[in-house]
Amino acid sequence: MIKRVTISLCLVLFFSGCDEFARFKQEKMECQTKLFGLVDLVFESKELDADVEVTGENFNQTLRIIDRSDTSLVARGNDLSAEIDFPKKRVTLRIDTKLESVTCRYHSFKM
């Protein structure tokens, strides 16, 4: 009986700590900018060539991740680019010739 409880407890602890068993994961940076208004950056993966959906008051564009490290990533589209520094929660946005760097709110959702 004690052996079953111990094994069950170990399995529950193991599976609750594993991110690989999540069916869906989405991360979001929510930024209030002076130049572009409220901007949301949504991504499901931080891997190279993954998509980043960028939505603002006057635009909605899909960017491609072109560079990444353990703590940051760079994504580019036609006339829009974003650099994200995750530890600092800092996003630098460039749209055409306008550039702004702001601290954003970070949200992570797993299911």
OpenMM code with the backbone's topology and positions (N, CA, C; nanometers):
from openmm import Vec3, app, unit

residues = "MET ILE LYS ARG VAL THR ILE SER LEU CYS LEU VAL LEU PHE PHE SER GLY CYS ASP GLU PHE ALA ARG PHE LYS GLN GLU LYS MET GLU CYS GLN THR LYS LEU PHE GLY LEU VAL ASP LEU VAL PHE GLU SER LYS GLU LEU ASP ALA ASP VAL GLU VAL THR GLY GLU ASN PHE ASN GLN THR LEU ARG ILE ILE ASP ARG SER ASP THR SER LEU VAL ALA ARG GLY ASN ASP LEU SER ALA GLU ILE ASP PHE PRO LYS LYS ARG VAL THR LEU ARG ILE ASP THR LYS LEU GLU SER VAL THR CYS ARG TYR HIS SER PHE LYS MET".split()
positions = [
    Vec3(0.0818, -0.1194, 0.0000),
    Vec3(0.0000, 0.0000, 0.0000),
    Vec3(0.0863, 0.1259, 0.0000),
    Vec3(0.1870, 0.1311, 0.0853),
    Vec3(0.2759, 0.2469, 0.0922),
    Vec3(0.3538, 0.2605, -0.0379),
    Vec3(0.3905, 0.1467, -0.0965),
    Vec3(0.4641, 0.1489, -0.2220),
    Vec3(0.3791, 0.2106, -0.3341),
    Vec3(0.2511, 0.1758, -0.3411),
    Vec3(0.1613, 0.2319, -0.4424),
    Vec3(0.1450, 0.3829, -0.4260),
    Vec3(0.1283, 0.4252, -0.3022),
    Vec3(0.1121, 0.5677, -0.2755),
    Vec3(0.2392, 0.6434, -0.3141),
    Vec3(0.3541, 0.5877, -0.2818),
    Vec3(0.4820, 0.6508, -0.3146),
    Vec3(0.4999, 0.6606, -0.4661),
    Vec3(0.4700, 0.5532, -0.5362),
    Vec3(0.4829, 0.5529, -0.6826),
    Vec3(0.3848, 0.6520, -0.7443),
    Vec3(0.2621, 0.6536, -0.6961),
    Vec3(0.1615, 0.7468, -0.7482),
    Vec3(0.2036, 0.8914, -0.7252),
    Vec3(0.2538, 0.9207, -0.6062),
    Vec3(0.2982, 1.0549, -0.5750),
    Vec3(0.4147, 1.0966, -0.6642),
    Vec3(0.5081, 1.0057, -0.6871),
    Vec3(0.6221, 1.0353, -0.7747),
    Vec3(0.5756, 1.0631, -0.9175),
    Vec3(0.4811, 0.9858, -0.9679),
    Vec3(0.4298, 1.0064, -1.1035),
    Vec3(0.3577, 1.1403, -1.1155),
    Vec3(0.2773, 1.1741, -1.0166),
    Vec3(0.2061, 1.3022, -1.0199),
    Vec3(0.3058, 1.4177, -1.0200),
    Vec3(0.4069, 1.4120, -0.9357),
    Vec3(0.5076, 1.5175, -0.9314),
    Vec3(0.5857, 1.5254, -1.0617),
    Vec3(0.6153, 1.4119, -1.1199),
    Vec3(0.6889, 1.4086, -1.2465),
    Vec3(0.6080, 1.4739, -1.3579),
    Vec3(0.4826, 1.4318, -1.3740),
    Vec3(0.4009, 1.4836, -1.4836),
    Vec3(0.3587, 1.6278, -1.4633),
    Vec3(0.3454, 1.6731, -1.3412),
    Vec3(0.3069, 1.8124, -1.3197),
    Vec3(0.4212, 1.9073, -1.3513),
    Vec3(0.5439, 1.8604, -1.3522),
    Vec3(0.6589, 1.9447, -1.3812),
    Vec3(0.7056, 1.9392, -1.5250),
    Vec3(0.6395, 1.8618, -1.6088),
    Vec3(0.6844, 1.8458, -1.7464),
    Vec3(0.6065, 1.9367, -1.8408),
    Vec3(0.6758, 2.0277, -1.9070),
    Vec3(0.6133, 2.1146, -2.0048),
    Vec3(0.5884, 2.0426, -2.1373),
    Vec3(0.6584, 1.9331, -2.1618),
    Vec3(0.6445, 1.8630, -2.2878),
    Vec3(0.5061, 1.8009, -2.3057),
    Vec3(0.4330, 1.7828, -2.1966),
    Vec3(0.3026, 1.7204, -2.2060),
    Vec3(0.1911, 1.8222, -2.2265),
    Vec3(0.2243, 1.9493, -2.2361),
    Vec3(0.1247, 2.0523, -2.2640),
    Vec3(0.0852, 2.0418, -2.4113),
    Vec3(-0.0460, 2.0442, -2.4369),
    Vec3(-0.0933, 2.0348, -2.5750),
    Vec3(-0.0788, 2.1666, -2.6486),
    Vec3(-0.0835, 2.2754, -2.5739),
    Vec3(-0.0842, 2.4068, -2.6356),
    Vec3(-0.0131, 2.5053, -2.5436),
    Vec3(0.0734, 2.5865, -2.6006),
    Vec3(0.1417, 2.6890, -2.5232),
    Vec3(0.1447, 2.8168, -2.6059),
    Vec3(0.1073, 2.9259, -2.5426),
    Vec3(0.1075, 3.0540, -2.6112),
    Vec3(0.1659, 3.1595, -2.5171),
    Vec3(0.2542, 3.2430, -2.5708),
    Vec3(0.3139, 3.3500, -2.4927),
    Vec3(0.2757, 3.4826, -2.5570),
    Vec3(0.2600, 3.5847, -2.4713),
    Vec3(0.2142, 3.7135, -2.5208),
    Vec3(0.2872, 3.8264, -2.4489),
    Vec3(0.3292, 3.9256, -2.5257),
    Vec3(0.3843, 4.0490, -2.4729),
    Vec3(0.2818, 4.1583, -2.5039),
    Vec3(0.2377, 4.2271, -2.4012),
    Vec3(0.1388, 4.3337, -2.4163),
    Vec3(0.2079, 4.4664, -2.3864),
    Vec3(0.2163, 4.5540, -2.4870),
    Vec3(0.2957, 4.6760, -2.4757),
    Vec3(0.2106, 4.8000, -2.5008),
    Vec3(0.2221, 4.8964, -2.4132),
    Vec3(0.1579, 5.0269, -2.4341),
    Vec3(0.2653, 5.1228, -2.4828),
    Vec3(0.2554, 5.1621, -2.6087),
    Vec3(0.3564, 5.2482, -2.6688),
    Vec3(0.2993, 5.3880, -2.6926),
    Vec3(0.3881, 5.4860, -2.7050),
    Vec3(0.3454, 5.6230, -2.7350),
    Vec3(0.3211, 5.6409, -2.8844),
    Vec3(0.4042, 5.5781, -2.9655),
    Vec3(0.3945, 5.5967, -3.1105),
    Vec3(0.2890, 5.5079, -3.1763),
    Vec3(0.2728, 5.3850, -3.1268),
    Vec3(0.1891, 5.2868, -3.1952),
    Vec3(0.0645, 5.2470, -3.1162),
    Vec3(0.0461, 5.2999, -2.9969),
    Vec3(-0.0682, 5.2623, -2.9135),
    Vec3(-0.0444, 5.1274, -2.8475),
    Vec3(-0.1523, 5.0558, -2.8192),
    Vec3(-0.1425, 4.9232, -2.7579),
    Vec3(-0.1008, 4.8214, -2.8633),
    Vec3(0.0062, 4.7469, -2.8346),
    Vec3(0.0594, 4.6477, -2.9282),
    Vec3(0.0712, 4.5140, -2.8558),
    Vec3(0.0198, 4.4074, -2.9187),
    Vec3(0.0308, 4.2715, -2.8659),
    Vec3(0.1196, 4.1893, -2.9579),
    Vec3(0.2148, 4.1161, -2.8989),
    Vec3(0.2979, 4.0220, -2.9729),
    Vec3(0.2666, 3.8837, -2.9179),
    Vec3(0.2186, 3.7936, -3.0034),
    Vec3(0.1761, 3.6604, -2.9612),
    Vec3(0.2570, 3.5565, -3.0375),
    Vec3(0.3120, 3.4596, -2.9621),
    Vec3(0.3896, 3.3534, -3.0270),
    Vec3(0.3682, 3.2224, -2.9543),
    Vec3(0.3725, 3.1147, -3.0316),
    Vec3(0.3579, 2.9799, -2.9765),
    Vec3(0.4913, 2.9089, -2.9654),
    Vec3(0.5921, 2.9613, -3.0336),
    Vec3(0.7247, 2.9003, -3.0320),
    Vec3(0.8290, 3.0102, -3.0416),
    Vec3(0.9453, 2.9856, -2.9817),
    Vec3(1.0568, 3.0797, -2.9904),
    Vec3(1.1660, 3.0279, -3.0837),
    Vec3(1.1327, 2.9284, -3.1618),
    Vec3(1.2305, 2.8689, -3.2529),
    Vec3(1.2481, 2.9562, -3.3769),
    Vec3(1.3612, 2.9397, -3.4455),
    Vec3(1.3846, 3.0105, -3.5707),
    Vec3(1.2760, 2.9762, -3.6715),
    Vec3(1.2363, 3.0728, -3.7509),
    Vec3(1.1335, 3.0618, -3.8555),
    Vec3(0.9913, 3.0461, -3.8017),
    Vec3(0.9721, 3.0542, -3.6707),
    Vec3(0.8362, 3.0512, -3.6151),
    Vec3(0.7723, 3.1890, -3.6353),
    Vec3(0.6403, 3.1929, -3.6269),
    Vec3(0.5659, 3.3167, -3.6479),
    Vec3(0.5423, 3.3921, -3.5176),
    Vec3(0.5381, 3.5234, -3.5290),
    Vec3(0.4990, 3.6125, -3.4199),
    Vec3(0.3876, 3.7004, -3.4748),
    Vec3(0.2697, 3.6919, -3.4149),
    Vec3(0.1571, 3.7751, -3.4567),
    Vec3(0.1659, 3.9079, -3.3827),
    Vec3(0.1733, 4.0177, -3.4572),
    Vec3(0.1812, 4.1507, -3.3985),
    Vec3(0.0543, 4.2261, -3.4357),
    Vec3(-0.0187, 4.2686, -3.3323),
    Vec3(-0.1448, 4.3384, -3.3531),
    Vec3(-0.1396, 4.4720, -3.2820),
    Vec3(-0.1735, 4.5763, -3.3554),
    Vec3(-0.1789, 4.7107, -3.2996),
    Vec3(-0.3088, 4.7771, -3.3395),
    Vec3(-0.3221, 4.9028, -3.3015),
    Vec3(-0.4449, 4.9752, -3.3325),
    Vec3(-0.4633, 4.9953, -3.4831),
    Vec3(-0.3535, 5.0085, -3.5576),
    Vec3(-0.3620, 5.0358, -3.7012),
    Vec3(-0.2961, 4.9293, -3.7879),
    Vec3(-0.2608, 4.8150, -3.7291),
    Vec3(-0.1934, 4.7126, -3.8091),
    Vec3(-0.2133, 4.5741, -3.7477),
    Vec3(-0.1967, 4.4737, -3.8309),
    Vec3(-0.1997, 4.3337, -3.7904),
    Vec3(-0.1066, 4.2612, -3.8862),
    Vec3(0.0060, 4.2112, -3.8351),
    Vec3(0.1074, 4.1545, -3.9232),
    Vec3(0.1713, 4.0315, -3.8598),
    Vec3(0.2113, 3.9397, -3.9443),
    Vec3(0.2827, 3.8207, -3.8997),
    Vec3(0.4309, 3.8390, -3.9291),
    Vec3(0.5113, 3.8270, -3.8246),
    Vec3(0.6563, 3.8369, -3.8392),
    Vec3(0.7180, 3.6980, -3.8318),
    Vec3(0.8390, 3.6846, -3.8829),
    Vec3(0.9133, 3.5597, -3.8784),
    Vec3(1.0338, 3.5770, -3.7868),
    Vec3(1.0570, 3.4816, -3.6968),
    Vec3(1.1733, 3.4883, -3.6083),
    Vec3(1.2980, 3.4580, -3.6905),
    Vec3(1.3903, 3.5541, -3.6920),
    Vec3(1.5116, 3.5385, -3.7735),
    Vec3(1.6368, 3.5190, -3.6898),
    Vec3(1.6288, 3.5505, -3.5597),
    Vec3(1.7442, 3.5348, -3.4712),
    Vec3(1.6919, 3.5119, -3.3303),
    Vec3(1.7626, 3.4273, -3.2548),
    Vec3(1.7186, 3.4006, -3.1179),
    Vec3(1.8371, 3.3590, -3.0324),
    Vec3(1.8194, 3.3788, -2.9020),
    Vec3(1.9149, 3.3290, -2.8036),
    Vec3(1.8319, 3.2752, -2.6874),
    Vec3(1.8976, 3.2413, -2.5783),
    Vec3(1.8236, 3.1907, -2.4625),
    Vec3(1.7358, 3.2978, -2.3997),
    Vec3(1.7708, 3.4234, -2.4174),
    Vec3(1.6997, 3.5310, -2.3485),
    Vec3(1.6300, 3.6304, -2.4401),
    Vec3(1.6501, 3.6209, -2.5716),
    Vec3(1.5908, 3.7206, -2.6605),
    Vec3(1.5617, 3.6614, -2.7980),
    Vec3(1.4861, 3.7382, -2.8766),
    Vec3(1.4628, 3.6995, -3.0154),
    Vec3(1.4398, 3.8243, -3.0991),
    Vec3(1.4609, 3.8081, -3.2302),
    Vec3(1.4383, 3.9146, -3.3271),
    Vec3(1.3446, 3.8584, -3.4329),
    Vec3(1.2372, 3.9346, -3.4628),
    Vec3(1.1402, 3.8931, -3.5642),
    Vec3(1.1222, 4.0076, -3.6629),
    Vec3(1.1082, 3.9721, -3.7915),
    Vec3(1.0936, 4.0750, -3.8947),
    Vec3(0.9819, 4.0384, -3.9911),
    Vec3(0.9202, 4.1441, -4.0422),
    Vec3(0.8194, 4.1328, -4.1477),
    Vec3(0.8539, 4.2315, -4.2571),
    Vec3(0.7524, 4.2749, -4.3327),
    Vec3(0.7771, 4.3682, -4.4434),
    Vec3(0.8322, 4.5019, -4.3946),
    Vec3(0.7530, 4.5757, -4.3217),
    Vec3(0.7963, 4.7075, -4.2741),
    Vec3(0.7941, 4.7162, -4.1217),
    Vec3(0.7936, 4.6002, -4.0561),
    Vec3(0.7827, 4.5939, -3.9112),
    Vec3(0.8859, 4.4954, -3.8572),
    Vec3(0.9515, 4.5328, -3.7473),
    Vec3(1.0422, 4.4390, -3.6807),
    Vec3(1.0270, 4.4550, -3.5300),
    Vec3(1.0598, 4.3485, -3.4571),
    Vec3(1.0494, 4.3490, -3.3115),
    Vec3(1.1681, 4.2746, -3.2534),
    Vec3(1.2269, 4.3341, -3.1511),
    Vec3(1.3318, 4.2686, -3.0729),
    Vec3(1.2779, 4.2526, -2.9319),
    Vec3(1.2818, 4.1303, -2.8799),
    Vec3(1.2239, 4.1014, -2.7487),
    Vec3(1.3336, 4.0523, -2.6551),
    Vec3(1.3479, 4.1182, -2.5403),
    Vec3(1.4383, 4.0781, -2.4337),
    Vec3(1.3509, 4.0244, -2.3201),
    Vec3(1.3449, 3.8922, -2.3048),
    Vec3(1.2520, 3.8295, -2.2106),
    Vec3(1.2829, 3.8582, -2.0634),
    Vec3(1.4078, 3.8500, -2.0173),
    Vec3(1.4326, 3.8787, -1.8755),
    Vec3(1.3936, 4.0218, -1.8347),
    Vec3(1.4165, 4.1173, -1.9240),
    Vec3(1.3826, 4.2566, -1.8942),
    Vec3(1.2390, 4.2916, -1.9329),
    Vec3(1.1708, 4.1988, -2.0037),
    Vec3(1.0346, 4.2223, -2.0557),
    Vec3(1.0322, 4.3487, -2.1416),
    Vec3(1.1352, 4.3645, -2.2215),
    Vec3(1.1519, 4.4837, -2.3034),
    Vec3(1.1365, 4.4490, -2.4508),
    Vec3(1.0564, 4.5297, -2.5208),
    Vec3(1.0329, 4.5102, -2.6642),
    Vec3(1.0738, 4.6380, -2.7373),
    Vec3(1.1505, 4.6214, -2.8447),
    Vec3(1.1846, 4.7329, -2.9321),
    Vec3(1.1127, 4.7111, -3.0641),
    Vec3(1.0235, 4.8033, -3.0980),
    Vec3(0.9451, 4.7953, -3.2211),
    Vec3(0.9950, 4.8978, -3.3220),
    Vec3(1.0004, 4.8555, -3.4478),
    Vec3(1.0330, 4.9464, -3.5565),
    Vec3(0.9276, 4.9284, -3.6644),
    Vec3(0.8599, 5.0385, -3.6960),
    Vec3(0.7633, 5.0375, -3.8054),
    Vec3(0.8053, 5.1500, -3.8993),
    Vec3(0.8372, 5.1123, -4.0217),
    Vec3(0.8931, 5.2066, -4.1197),
    Vec3(1.0152, 5.2757, -4.0581),
    Vec3(1.0081, 5.4056, -4.0367),
    Vec3(1.1224, 5.4778, -3.9799),
    Vec3(1.1024, 5.5124, -3.8328),
    Vec3(0.9931, 5.4686, -3.7729),
    Vec3(0.9645, 5.4978, -3.6318),
    Vec3(1.0157, 5.3842, -3.5442),
    Vec3(1.0772, 5.4209, -3.4319),
    Vec3(1.1369, 5.3234, -3.3413),
    Vec3(1.0974, 5.3571, -3.1979),
    Vec3(1.0570, 5.2542, -3.1224),
    Vec3(1.0241, 5.2745, -2.9813),
    Vec3(1.0591, 5.1490, -2.9024),
    Vec3(1.1150, 5.1702, -2.7840),
    Vec3(1.1506, 5.0613, -2.6941),
    Vec3(1.0739, 5.0798, -2.5636),
    Vec3(0.9970, 4.9768, -2.5231),
    Vec3(0.9125, 4.9873, -2.4040),
    Vec3(0.9201, 4.8596, -2.3211),
    Vec3(0.8909, 4.8732, -2.1930),
    Vec3(0.8765, 4.7580, -2.1048),
    Vec3(0.7318, 4.7112, -2.1140),
    Vec3(0.7116, 4.5815, -2.1286),
    Vec3(0.5793, 4.5259, -2.1549),
    Vec3(0.5380, 4.4260, -2.0472),
    Vec3(0.4115, 4.3908, -2.0507),
    Vec3(0.3615, 4.2850, -1.9634),
    Vec3(0.3713, 4.1527, -2.0377),
    Vec3(0.4160, 4.0507, -1.9667),
    Vec3(0.4366, 3.9173, -2.0242),
    Vec3(0.3321, 3.8220, -1.9698),
    Vec3(0.2693, 3.7453, -2.0586),
    Vec3(0.1704, 3.6447, -2.0189),
    Vec3(0.2078, 3.5121, -2.0845),
    Vec3(0.1935, 3.4034, -2.0110),
    Vec3(0.2187, 3.2698, -2.0647),
    Vec3(0.0984, 3.1828, -2.0346),
    Vec3(0.0501, 3.1112, -2.1366),
    Vec3(-0.0671, 3.0253, -2.1213),
    Vec3(-0.0325, 2.8858, -2.1715),
    Vec3(-0.0614, 2.7854, -2.0885),
    Vec3(-0.0376, 2.6451, -2.1267),
    Vec3(-0.1636, 2.5654, -2.1014),
    Vec3(-0.1871, 2.4688, -2.1879),
    Vec3(-0.3020, 2.3809, -2.1688),
    Vec3(-0.2621, 2.2392, -2.2059),
] * unit.nanometer
topology = app.Topology()
chain = topology.addChain("A")
for resn in residues:
    res = topology.addResidue(resn, chain)
    for name in ("N", "CA", "C"):
        topology.addAtom(name, app.Element.getBySymbol(name[0]), res)
